[in-house]
Amino acid sequence: MTIDFPDNLLALESRAWADIQAGTLTVDTAHAVHAAVGAFAEQAGLRRIDVELGVKAVVRGGPTA
């Protein structure tokens, strides 16, 4: 399944991934990503897990959900 992720969701996940790699991820950033994933999944009528795995695959590289 190919999902067209919004730019704001990709930007949030990119920031979180950079913070994870730097060891500086904050609860606020993690919460922002969590909320954005949930909102997009609901709006698009998709399963949250598919959105979460898919956006991680796009940002971090690797197989898509």
CHARMM internal coordinates of N, CA and C (Angstrom, degrees):
IC EDIT
DIST 1 N 1 CA 1.4430
DIST 1 CA 1 C 1.5233
ANGL 1 N 1 CA 1 C 108.63
DIST 1 C 2 N 1.3087
ANGL 1 CA 1 C 2 N 116.37
DIHE 1 N 1 CA 1 C 2 N 132.12
DIST 2 N 2 CA 1.4533
ANGL 1 C 2 N 2 CA 121.69
DIHE 1 CA 1 C 2 N 2 CA 176.37
DIST 2 CA 2 C 1.5191
ANGL 2 N 2 CA 2 C 108.61
DIHE 1 C 2 N 2 CA 2 C -103.97
DIST 2 C 3 N 1.3143
ANGL 2 CA 2 C 3 N 115.78
DIHE 2 N 2 CA 2 C 3 N 128.35
DIST 3 N 3 CA 1.4614
ANGL 2 C 3 N 3 CA 121.60
DIHE 2 CA 2 C 3 N 3 CA -179.61
DIST 3 CA 3 C 1.5240
ANGL 3 N 3 CA 3 C 108.06
DIHE 2 C 3 N 3 CA 3 C -115.61
DIST 3 C 4 N 1.3227
ANGL 3 CA 3 C 4 N 116.33
DIHE 3 N 3 CA 3 C 4 N 133.48
DIST 4 N 4 CA 1.4637
ANGL 3 C 4 N 4 CA 121.84
DIHE 3 CA 3 C 4 N 4 CA 176.60
DIST 4 CA 4 C 1.5265
ANGL 4 N 4 CA 4 C 108.06
DIHE 3 C 4 N 4 CA 4 C -90.30
DIST 4 C 5 N 1.3230
ANGL 4 CA 4 C 5 N 116.42
DIHE 4 N 4 CA 4 C 5 N 94.68
DIST 5 N 5 CA 1.4545
ANGL 4 C 5 N 5 CA 121.23
DIHE 4 CA 4 C 5 N 5 CA -176.59
DIST 5 CA 5 C 1.5222
ANGL 5 N 5 CA 5 C 111.04
DIHE 4 C 5 N 5 CA 5 C -77.20
DIST 5 C 6 N 1.3287
ANGL 5 CA 5 C 6 N 116.98
DIHE 5 N 5 CA 5 C 6 N 141.13
DIST 6 N 6 CA 1.4648
ANGL 5 C 6 N 6 CA 119.48
DIHE 5 CA 5 C 6 N 6 CA 177.00
DIST 6 CA 6 C 1.5305
ANGL 6 N 6 CA 6 C 110.91
DIHE 5 C 6 N 6 CA 6 C -70.49
DIST 6 C 7 N 1.3184
ANGL 6 CA 6 C 7 N 115.23
DIHE 6 N 6 CA 6 C 7 N 151.54
DIST 7 N 7 CA 1.4670
ANGL 6 C 7 N 7 CA 120.76
DIHE 6 CA 6 C 7 N 7 CA -177.39
DIST 7 CA 7 C 1.5252
ANGL 7 N 7 CA 7 C 112.67
DIHE 6 C 7 N 7 CA 7 C -57.88
DIST 7 C 8 N 1.3415
ANGL 7 CA 7 C 8 N 117.14
DIHE 7 N 7 CA 7 C 8 N -38.07
DIST 8 N 8 CA 1.4653
ANGL 7 C 8 N 8 CA 118.74
DIHE 7 CA 7 C 8 N 8 CA -177.79
DIST 8 CA 8 C 1.5285
ANGL 8 N 8 CA 8 C 111.59
DIHE 7 C 8 N 8 CA 8 C -65.28
DIST 8 C 9 N 1.3153
ANGL 8 CA 8 C 9 N 117.76
DIHE 8 N 8 CA 8 C 9 N -35.85
DIST 9 N 9 CA 1.4599
ANGL 8 C 9 N 9 CA 120.99
DIHE 8 CA 8 C 9 N 9 CA 178.14
DIST 9 CA 9 C 1.5275
ANGL 9 N 9 CA 9 C 110.69
DIHE 8 C 9 N 9 CA 9 C -68.85
DIST 9 C 10 N 1.3056
ANGL 9 CA 9 C 10 N 116.56
DIHE 9 N 9 CA 9 C 10 N -42.22
DIST 10 N 10 CA 1.4710
ANGL 9 C 10 N 10 CA 120.08
DIHE 9 CA 9 C 10 N 10 CA 177.39
DIST 10 CA 10 C 1.5249
ANGL 10 N 10 CA 10 C 111.11
DIHE 9 C 10 N 10 CA 10 C -63.96
DIST 10 C 11 N 1.3216
ANGL 10 CA 10 C 11 N 116.81
DIHE 10 N 10 CA 10 C 11 N -38.29
DIST 11 N 11 CA 1.4666
ANGL 10 C 11 N 11 CA 120.20
DIHE 10 CA 10 C 11 N 11 CA 179.35
DIST 11 CA 11 C 1.5316
ANGL 11 N 11 CA 11 C 110.81
DIHE 10 C 11 N 11 CA 11 C -66.76
DIST 11 C 12 N 1.3278
ANGL 11 CA 11 C 12 N 116.87
DIHE 11 N 11 CA 11 C 12 N -42.20
DIST 12 N 12 CA 1.4692
ANGL 11 C 12 N 12 CA 119.94
DIHE 11 CA 11 C 12 N 12 CA 178.15
DIST 12 CA 12 C 1.5236
ANGL 12 N 12 CA 12 C 111.49
DIHE 11 C 12 N 12 CA 12 C -62.82
DIST 12 C 13 N 1.3328
ANGL 12 CA 12 C 13 N 116.68
DIHE 12 N 12 CA 12 C 13 N -45.49
DIST 13 N 13 CA 1.4615
ANGL 12 C 13 N 13 CA 119.78
DIHE 12 CA 12 C 13 N 13 CA 179.53
DIST 13 CA 13 C 1.5236
ANGL 13 N 13 CA 13 C 110.79
DIHE 12 C 13 N 13 CA 13 C -65.48
DIST 13 C 14 N 1.3213
ANGL 13 CA 13 C 14 N 117.69
DIHE 13 N 13 CA 13 C 14 N -37.62
DIST 14 N 14 CA 1.4683
ANGL 13 C 14 N 14 CA 121.08
DIHE 13 CA 13 C 14 N 14 CA 177.63
DIST 14 CA 14 C 1.5266
ANGL 14 N 14 CA 14 C 110.78
DIHE 13 C 14 N 14 CA 14 C -62.47
DIST 14 C 15 N 1.3256
ANGL 14 CA 14 C 15 N 115.96
DIHE 14 N 14 CA 14 C 15 N -42.70
DIST 15 N 15 CA 1.4699
ANGL 14 C 15 N 15 CA 120.10
DIHE 14 CA 14 C 15 N 15 CA 178.14
DIST 15 CA 15 C 1.5282
ANGL 15 N 15 CA 15 C 110.16
DIHE 14 C 15 N 15 CA 15 C -63.76
DIST 15 C 16 N 1.3215
ANGL 15 CA 15 C 16 N 116.55
DIHE 15 N 15 CA 15 C 16 N -45.21
DIST 16 N 16 CA 1.4651
ANGL 15 C 16 N 16 CA 119.91
DIHE 15 CA 15 C 16 N 16 CA 179.99
DIST 16 CA 16 C 1.5231
ANGL 16 N 16 CA 16 C 110.97
DIHE 15 C 16 N 16 CA 16 C -62.25
DIST 16 C 17 N 1.3137
ANGL 16 CA 16 C 17 N 117.20
DIHE 16 N 16 CA 16 C 17 N -42.40
DIST 17 N 17 CA 1.4624
ANGL 16 C 17 N 17 CA 120.86
DIHE 16 CA 16 C 17 N 17 CA -179.50
DIST 17 CA 17 C 1.5266
ANGL 17 N 17 CA 17 C 110.83
DIHE 16 C 17 N 17 CA 17 C -63.85
DIST 17 C 18 N 1.3276
ANGL 17 CA 17 C 18 N 116.86
DIHE 17 N 17 CA 17 C 18 N -41.97
DIST 18 N 18 CA 1.4665
ANGL 17 C 18 N 18 CA 120.27
DIHE 17 CA 17 C 18 N 18 CA 177.05
DIST 18 CA 18 C 1.5260
ANGL 18 N 18 CA 18 C 110.49
DIHE 17 C 18 N 18 CA 18 C -63.26
DIST 18 C 19 N 1.3268
ANGL 18 CA 18 C 19 N 116.15
DIHE 18 N 18 CA 18 C 19 N -41.29
DIST 19 N 19 CA 1.4689
ANGL 18 C 19 N 19 CA 120.18
DIHE 18 CA 18 C 19 N 19 CA 178.59
DIST 19 CA 19 C 1.5260
ANGL 19 N 19 CA 19 C 111.42
DIHE 18 C 19 N 19 CA 19 C -65.66
DIST 19 C 20 N 1.3279
ANGL 19 CA 19 C 20 N 117.34
DIHE 19 N 19 CA 19 C 20 N -39.53
DIST 20 N 20 CA 1.4683
ANGL 19 C 20 N 20 CA 120.86
DIHE 19 CA 19 C 20 N 20 CA 177.25
DIST 20 CA 20 C 1.5280
ANGL 20 N 20 CA 20 C 110.04
DIHE 19 C 20 N 20 CA 20 C -60.25
DIST 20 C 21 N 1.3238
ANGL 20 CA 20 C 21 N 115.51
DIHE 20 N 20 CA 20 C 21 N -46.80
DIST 21 N 21 CA 1.4612
ANGL 20 C 21 N 21 CA 119.62
DIHE 20 CA 20 C 21 N 21 CA -178.65
DIST 21 CA 21 C 1.5286
ANGL 21 N 21 CA 21 C 111.87
DIHE 20 C 21 N 21 CA 21 C -64.18
DIST 21 C 22 N 1.3414
ANGL 21 CA 21 C 22 N 116.36
DIHE 21 N 21 CA 21 C 22 N -32.28
DIST 22 N 22 CA 1.4594
ANGL 21 C 22 N 22 CA 120.89
DIHE 21 CA 21 C 22 N 22 CA -179.86
DIST 22 CA 22 C 1.5267
ANGL 22 N 22 CA 22 C 112.65
DIHE 21 C 22 N 22 CA 22 C -86.61
DIST 22 C 23 N 1.3311
ANGL 22 CA 22 C 23 N 116.04
DIHE 22 N 22 CA 22 C 23 N -7.82
DIST 23 N 23 CA 1.4556
ANGL 22 C 23 N 23 CA 119.97
DIHE 22 CA 22 C 23 N 23 CA -178.06
DIST 23 CA 23 C 1.5211
ANGL 23 N 23 CA 23 C 113.13
DIHE 22 C 23 N 23 CA 23 C 75.45
DIST 23 C 24 N 1.3388
ANGL 23 CA 23 C 24 N 116.62
DIHE 23 N 23 CA 23 C 24 N 26.16
DIST 24 N 24 CA 1.4629
ANGL 23 C 24 N 24 CA 120.54
DIHE 23 CA 23 C 24 N 24 CA -175.42
DIST 24 CA 24 C 1.5315
ANGL 24 N 24 CA 24 C 113.50
DIHE 23 C 24 N 24 CA 24 C -123.11
DIST 24 C 25 N 1.3212
ANGL 24 CA 24 C 25 N 117.26
DIHE 24 N 24 CA 24 C 25 N 16.21
DIST 25 N 25 CA 1.4667
ANGL 24 C 25 N 25 CA 119.69
DIHE 24 CA 24 C 25 N 25 CA -179.66
DIST 25 CA 25 C 1.5174
ANGL 25 N 25 CA 25 C 109.74
DIHE 24 C 25 N 25 CA 25 C -61.07
DIST 25 C 26 N 1.3298
ANGL 25 CA 25 C 26 N 116.29
DIHE 25 N 25 CA 25 C 26 N 132.10
DIST 26 N 26 CA 1.4599
ANGL 25 C 26 N 26 CA 121.48
DIHE 25 CA 25 C 26 N 26 CA 178.32
DIST 26 CA 26 C 1.5283
ANGL 26 N 26 CA 26 C 109.83
DIHE 25 C 26 N 26 CA 26 C -105.36
DIST 26 C 27 N 1.3104
ANGL 26 CA 26 C 27 N 114.71
DIHE 26 N 26 CA 26 C 27 N 161.76
DIST 27 N 27 CA 1.4567
ANGL 26 C 27 N 27 CA 120.10
DIHE 26 CA 26 C 27 N 27 CA 176.20
DIST 27 CA 27 C 1.5265
ANGL 27 N 27 CA 27 C 109.73
DIHE 26 C 27 N 27 CA 27 C -61.69
DIST 27 C 28 N 1.3172
ANGL 27 CA 27 C 28 N 117.52
DIHE 27 N 27 CA 27 C 28 N -38.86
DIST 28 N 28 CA 1.4645
ANGL 27 C 28 N 28 CA 121.08
DIHE 27 CA 27 C 28 N 28 CA -179.88
DIST 28 CA 28 C 1.5280
ANGL 28 N 28 CA 28 C 111.74
DIHE 27 C 28 N 28 CA 28 C -61.14
DIST 28 C 29 N 1.3146
ANGL 28 CA 28 C 29 N 117.06
DIHE 28 N 28 CA 28 C 29 N -43.60
DIST 29 N 29 CA 1.4623
ANGL 28 C 29 N 29 CA 120.03
DIHE 28 CA 28 C 29 N 29 CA 178.89
DIST 29 CA 29 C 1.5169
ANGL 29 N 29 CA 29 C 110.75
DIHE 28 C 29 N 29 CA 29 C -66.93
DIST 29 C 30 N 1.3183
ANGL 29 CA 29 C 30 N 116.84
DIHE 29 N 29 CA 29 C 30 N -44.84
DIST 30 N 30 CA 1.4648
ANGL 29 C 30 N 30 CA 120.24
DIHE 29 CA 29 C 30 N 30 CA 178.79
DIST 30 CA 30 C 1.5189
ANGL 30 N 30 CA 30 C 110.79
DIHE 29 C 30 N 30 CA 30 C -60.89
DIST 30 C 31 N 1.3203
ANGL 30 CA 30 C 31 N 117.11
DIHE 30 N 30 CA 30 C 31 N -41.54
DIST 31 N 31 CA 1.4654
ANGL 30 C 31 N 31 CA 121.50
DIHE 30 CA 30 C 31 N 31 CA 179.03
DIST 31 CA 31 C 1.5288
ANGL 31 N 31 CA 31 C 110.79
DIHE 30 C 31 N 31 CA 31 C -64.83
DIST 31 C 32 N 1.3270
ANGL 31 CA 31 C 32 N 117.42
DIHE 31 N 31 CA 31 C 32 N -39.94
DIST 32 N 32 CA 1.4673
ANGL 31 C 32 N 32 CA 120.83
DIHE 31 CA 31 C 32 N 32 CA 179.41
DIST 32 CA 32 C 1.5281
ANGL 32 N 32 CA 32 C 111.00
DIHE 31 C 32 N 32 CA 32 C -62.01
DIST 32 C 33 N 1.3203
ANGL 32 CA 32 C 33 N 116.57
DIHE 32 N 32 CA 32 C 33 N -42.91
DIST 33 N 33 CA 1.4683
ANGL 32 C 33 N 33 CA 120.37
DIHE 32 CA 32 C 33 N 33 CA 177.84
DIST 33 CA 33 C 1.5285
ANGL 33 N 33 CA 33 C 110.04
DIHE 32 C 33 N 33 CA 33 C -64.89
DIST 33 C 34 N 1.3137
ANGL 33 CA 33 C 34 N 116.57
DIHE 33 N 33 CA 33 C 34 N -46.39
DIST 34 N 34 CA 1.4594
ANGL 33 C 34 N 34 CA 121.77
DIHE 33 CA 33 C 34 N 34 CA -179.84
DIST 34 CA 34 C 1.5326
ANGL 34 N 34 CA 34 C 110.83
DIHE 33 C 34 N 34 CA 34 C -57.01
DIST 34 C 35 N 1.3186
ANGL 34 CA 34 C 35 N 116.49
DIHE 34 N 34 CA 34 C 35 N -46.02
DIST 35 N 35 CA 1.4660
ANGL 34 C 35 N 35 CA 121.10
DIHE 34 CA 34 C 35 N 35 CA -179.87
DIST 35 CA 35 C 1.5225
ANGL 35 N 35 CA 35 C 111.58
DIHE 34 C 35 N 35 CA 35 C -66.32
DIST 35 C 36 N 1.3227
ANGL 35 CA 35 C 36 N 117.36
DIHE 35 N 35 CA 35 C 36 N -41.49
DIST 36 N 36 CA 1.4636
ANGL 35 C 36 N 36 CA 120.94
DIHE 35 CA 35 C 36 N 36 CA -179.17
DIST 36 CA 36 C 1.5255
ANGL 36 N 36 CA 36 C 111.49
DIHE 35 C 36 N 36 CA 36 C -66.96
DIST 36 C 37 N 1.3232
ANGL 36 CA 36 C 37 N 117.30
DIHE 36 N 36 CA 36 C 37 N -39.39
DIST 37 N 37 CA 1.4625
ANGL 36 C 37 N 37 CA 121.29
DIHE 36 CA 36 C 37 N 37 CA 177.03
DIST 37 CA 37 C 1.5271
ANGL 37 N 37 CA 37 C 109.96
DIHE 36 C 37 N 37 CA 37 C -61.75
DIST 37 C 38 N 1.3235
ANGL 37 CA 37 C 38 N 116.30
DIHE 37 N 37 CA 37 C 38 N -47.40
DIST 38 N 38 CA 1.4582
ANGL 37 C 38 N 38 CA 120.59
DIHE 37 CA 37 C 38 N 38 CA 179.83
DIST 38 CA 38 C 1.5141
ANGL 38 N 38 CA 38 C 113.00
DIHE 37 C 38 N 38 CA 38 C -62.45
DIST 38 C 39 N 1.3245
ANGL 38 CA 38 C 39 N 116.51
DIHE 38 N 38 CA 38 C 39 N -43.35
DIST 39 N 39 CA 1.4646
ANGL 38 C 39 N 39 CA 121.12
DIHE 38 CA 38 C 39 N 39 CA -179.93
DIST 39 CA 39 C 1.5250
ANGL 39 N 39 CA 39 C 111.07
DIHE 38 C 39 N 39 CA 39 C -64.19
DIST 39 C 40 N 1.3324
ANGL 39 CA 39 C 40 N 116.55
DIHE 39 N 39 CA 39 C 40 N -43.89
DIST 40 N 40 CA 1.4596
ANGL 39 C 40 N 40 CA 119.36
DIHE 39 CA 39 C 40 N 40 CA 179.73
DIST 40 CA 40 C 1.5203
ANGL 40 N 40 CA 40 C 111.08
DIHE 39 C 40 N 40 CA 40 C -66.31
DIST 40 C 41 N 1.3160
ANGL 40 CA 40 C 41 N 117.39
DIHE 40 N 40 CA 40 C 41 N -42.48
DIST 41 N 41 CA 1.4642
ANGL 40 C 41 N 41 CA 120.82
DIHE 40 CA 40 C 41 N 41 CA 179.36
DIST 41 CA 41 C 1.5283
ANGL 41 N 41 CA 41 C 110.41
DIHE 40 C 41 N 41 CA 41 C -59.17
DIST 41 C 42 N 1.3178
ANGL 41 CA 41 C 42 N 116.27
DIHE 41 N 41 CA 41 C 42 N -45.71
DIST 42 N 42 CA 1.4652
ANGL 41 C 42 N 42 CA 120.00
DIHE 41 CA 41 C 42 N 42 CA -179.63
DIST 42 CA 42 C 1.5280
ANGL 42 N 42 CA 42 C 111.07
DIHE 41 C 42 N 42 CA 42 C -64.86
DIST 42 C 43 N 1.3129
ANGL 42 CA 42 C 43 N 116.45
DIHE 42 N 42 CA 42 C 43 N -45.82
DIST 43 N 43 CA 1.4697
ANGL 42 C 43 N 43 CA 121.24
DIHE 42 CA 42 C 43 N 43 CA -178.73
DIST 43 CA 43 C 1.5261
ANGL 43 N 43 CA 43 C 111.65
DIHE 42 C 43 N 43 CA 43 C -63.23
DIST 43 C 44 N 1.3322
ANGL 43 CA 43 C 44 N 116.71
DIHE 43 N 43 CA 43 C 44 N -37.46
DIST 44 N 44 CA 1.4624
ANGL 43 C 44 N 44 CA 121.42
DIHE 43 CA 43 C 44 N 44 CA -176.49
DIST 44 CA 44 C 1.5307
ANGL 44 N 44 CA 44 C 112.72
DIHE 43 C 44 N 44 CA 44 C -88.62
DIST 44 C 45 N 1.3365
ANGL 44 CA 44 C 45 N 116.69
DIHE 44 N 44 CA 44 C 45 N -7.40
DIST 45 N 45 CA 1.4629
ANGL 44 C 45 N 45 CA 119.67
DIHE 44 CA 44 C 45 N 45 CA -178.41
DIST 45 CA 45 C 1.5214
ANGL 45 N 45 CA 45 C 113.00
DIHE 44 C 45 N 45 CA 45 C 70.77
DIST 45 C 46 N 1.3287
ANGL 45 CA 45 C 46 N 115.62
DIHE 45 N 45 CA 45 C 46 N 33.17
DIST 46 N 46 CA 1.4621
ANGL 45 C 46 N 46 CA 121.50
DIHE 45 CA 45 C 46 N 46 CA -178.29
DIST 46 CA 46 C 1.5264
ANGL 46 N 46 CA 46 C 110.11
DIHE 45 C 46 N 46 CA 46 C -111.64
DIST 46 C 47 N 1.3221
ANGL 46 CA 46 C 47 N 115.26
DIHE 46 N 46 CA 46 C 47 N 160.37
DIST 47 N 47 CA 1.4623
ANGL 46 C 47 N 47 CA 119.18
DIHE 46 CA 46 C 47 N 47 CA 174.31
DIST 47 CA 47 C 1.5221
ANGL 47 N 47 CA 47 C 108.47
DIHE 46 C 47 N 47 CA 47 C -73.16
DIST 47 C 48 N 1.3137
ANGL 47 CA 47 C 48 N 115.59
DIHE 47 N 47 CA 47 C 48 N 137.61
DIST 48 N 48 CA 1.4629
ANGL 47 C 48 N 48 CA 121.39
DIHE 47 CA 47 C 48 N 48 CA -178.82
DIST 48 CA 48 C 1.5278
ANGL 48 N 48 CA 48 C 111.40
DIHE 47 C 48 N 48 CA 48 C -55.40
DIST 48 C 49 N 1.3241
ANGL 48 CA 48 C 49 N 117.29
DIHE 48 N 48 CA 48 C 49 N -42.59
DIST 49 N 49 CA 1.4652
ANGL 48 C 49 N 49 CA 120.93
DIHE 48 CA 48 C 49 N 49 CA -178.05
DIST 49 CA 49 C 1.5285
ANGL 49 N 49 CA 49 C 111.14
DIHE 48 C 49 N 49 CA 49 C -61.97
DIST 49 C 50 N 1.3334
ANGL 49 CA 49 C 50 N 117.06
DIHE 49 N 49 CA 49 C 50 N -36.67
DIST 50 N 50 CA 1.4694
ANGL 49 C 50 N 50 CA 119.98
DIHE 49 CA 49 C 50 N 50 CA 178.88
DIST 50 CA 50 C 1.5266
ANGL 50 N 50 CA 50 C 110.64
DIHE 49 C 50 N 50 CA 50 C -66.70
DIST 50 C 51 N 1.3191
ANGL 50 CA 50 C 51 N 115.99
DIHE 50 N 50 CA 50 C 51 N -39.84
DIST 51 N 51 CA 1.4693
ANGL 50 C 51 N 51 CA 119.80
DIHE 50 CA 50 C 51 N 51 CA 177.99
DIST 51 CA 51 C 1.5264
ANGL 51 N 51 CA 51 C 110.04
DIHE 50 C 51 N 51 CA 51 C -66.90
DIST 51 C 52 N 1.3237
ANGL 51 CA 51 C 52 N 116.68
DIHE 51 N 51 CA 51 C 52 N -47.50
DIST 52 N 52 CA 1.4577
ANGL 51 C 52 N 52 CA 119.91
DIHE 51 CA 51 C 52 N 52 CA -177.79
DIST 52 CA 52 C 1.5289
ANGL 52 N 52 CA 52 C 111.85
DIHE 51 C 52 N 52 CA 52 C -61.32
DIST 52 C 53 N 1.3064
ANGL 52 CA 52 C 53 N 117.16
DIHE 52 N 52 CA 52 C 53 N -48.73
DIST 53 N 53 CA 1.4673
ANGL 52 C 53 N 53 CA 119.96
DIHE 52 CA 52 C 53 N 53 CA 179.35
DIST 53 CA 53 C 1.5148
ANGL 53 N 53 CA 53 C 111.71
DIHE 52 C 53 N 53 CA 53 C -65.36
DIST 53 C 54 N 1.3127
ANGL 53 CA 53 C 54 N 116.63
DIHE 53 N 53 CA 53 C 54 N -38.63
DIST 54 N 54 CA 1.4624
ANGL 53 C 54 N 54 CA 120.72
DIHE 53 CA 53 C 54 N 54 CA -178.82
DIST 54 CA 54 C 1.5133
ANGL 54 N 54 CA 54 C 112.94
DIHE 53 C 54 N 54 CA 54 C -66.39
DIST 54 C 55 N 1.3256
ANGL 54 CA 54 C 55 N 116.83
DIHE 54 N 54 CA 54 C 55 N -45.69
DIST 55 N 55 CA 1.4631
ANGL 54 C 55 N 55 CA 118.81
DIHE 54 CA 54 C 55 N 55 CA -178.72
DIST 55 CA 55 C 1.5284
ANGL 55 N 55 CA 55 C 110.70
DIHE 54 C 55 N 55 CA 55 C -68.06
DIST 55 C 56 N 1.3228
ANGL 55 CA 55 C 56 N 117.30
DIHE 55 N 55 CA 55 C 56 N -35.41
DIST 56 N 56 CA 1.4656
ANGL 55 C 56 N 56 CA 120.02
DIHE 55 CA 55 C 56 N 56 CA 176.02
DIST 56 CA 56 C 1.5321
ANGL 56 N 56 CA 56 C 110.39
DIHE 55 C 56 N 56 CA 56 C -63.74
DIST 56 C 57 N 1.3251
ANGL 56 CA 56 C 57 N 116.96
DIHE 56 N 56 CA 56 C 57 N -41.52
DIST 57 N 57 CA 1.4641
ANGL 56 C 57 N 57 CA 120.61
DIHE 56 CA 56 C 57 N 57 CA -179.88
DIST 57 CA 57 C 1.5358
ANGL 57 N 57 CA 57 C 111.23
DIHE 56 C 57 N 57 CA 57 C -63.47
DIST 57 C 58 N 1.3220
ANGL 57 CA 57 C 58 N 115.86
DIHE 57 N 57 CA 57 C 58 N -40.75
DIST 58 N 58 CA 1.4747
ANGL 57 C 58 N 58 CA 119.55
DIHE 57 CA 57 C 58 N 58 CA 179.35
DIST 58 CA 58 C 1.5238
ANGL 58 N 58 CA 58 C 110.53
DIHE 57 C 58 N 58 CA 58 C -64.87
DIST 58 C 59 N 1.3228
ANGL 58 CA 58 C 59 N 116.67
DIHE 58 N 58 CA 58 C 59 N -47.80
DIST 59 N 59 CA 1.4603
ANGL 58 C 59 N 59 CA 121.09
DIHE 58 CA 58 C 59 N 59 CA -175.54
DIST 59 CA 59 C 1.5292
ANGL 59 N 59 CA 59 C 112.30
DIHE 58 C 59 N 59 CA 59 C -73.94
DIST 59 C 60 N 1.3260
ANGL 59 CA 59 C 60 N 116.58
DIHE 59 N 59 CA 59 C 60 N -44.23
DIST 60 N 60 CA 1.4548
ANGL 59 C 60 N 60 CA 120.98
DIHE 59 CA 59 C 60 N 60 CA -173.43
DIST 60 CA 60 C 1.5181
ANGL 60 N 60 CA 60 C 113.29
DIHE 59 C 60 N 60 CA 60 C -92.64
DIST 60 C 61 N 1.3232
ANGL 60 CA 60 C 61 N 116.93
DIHE 60 N 60 CA 60 C 61 N -12.42
DIST 61 N 61 CA 1.4454
ANGL 60 C 61 N 61 CA 121.35
DIHE 60 CA 60 C 61 N 61 CA -175.71
DIST 61 CA 61 C 1.5173
ANGL 61 N 61 CA 61 C 109.57
DIHE 60 C 61 N 61 CA 61 C 84.69
DIST 61 C 62 N 1.2854
ANGL 61 CA 61 C 62 N 116.75
DIHE 61 N 61 CA 61 C 62 N 158.27
DIST 62 N 62 CA 1.4495
ANGL 61 C 62 N 62 CA 120.16
DIHE 61 CA 61 C 62 N 62 CA 179.25
DIST 62 CA 62 C 1.5130
ANGL 62 N 62 CA 62 C 111.23
DIHE 61 C 62 N 62 CA 62 C 116.86
DIST 62 C 63 N 1.3277
ANGL 62 CA 62 C 63 N 116.17
DIHE 62 N 62 CA 62 C 63 N -175.52
DIST 63 N 63 CA 1.4685
ANGL 62 C 63 N 63 CA 120.03
DIHE 62 CA 62 C 63 N 63 CA -176.63
DIST 63 CA 63 C 1.5203
ANGL 63 N 63 CA 63 C 111.21
DIHE 62 C 63 N 63 CA 63 C -67.55
DIST 63 C 64 N 1.3080
ANGL 63 CA 63 C 64 N 115.68
DIHE 63 N 63 CA 63 C 64 N 149.09
DIST 64 N 64 CA 1.4538
ANGL 63 C 64 N 64 CA 120.30
DIHE 63 CA 63 C 64 N 64 CA 176.24
DIST 64 CA 64 C 1.5054
ANGL 64 N 64 CA 64 C 109.84
DIHE 63 C 64 N 64 CA 64 C -88.58
DIST 64 C 65 N 1.3128
ANGL 64 CA 64 C 65 N 115.54
DIHE 64 N 64 CA 64 C 65 N 160.84
DIST 65 N 65 CA 1.4666
ANGL 64 C 65 N 65 CA 121.00
DIHE 64 CA 64 C 65 N 65 CA -178.19
DIST 65 CA 65 C 1.5045
ANGL 65 N 65 CA 65 C 111.26
DIHE 64 C 65 N 65 CA 65 C -67.69
END
COOR INIT
IC SEED 1 N 1 CA 1 C
IC BUILD
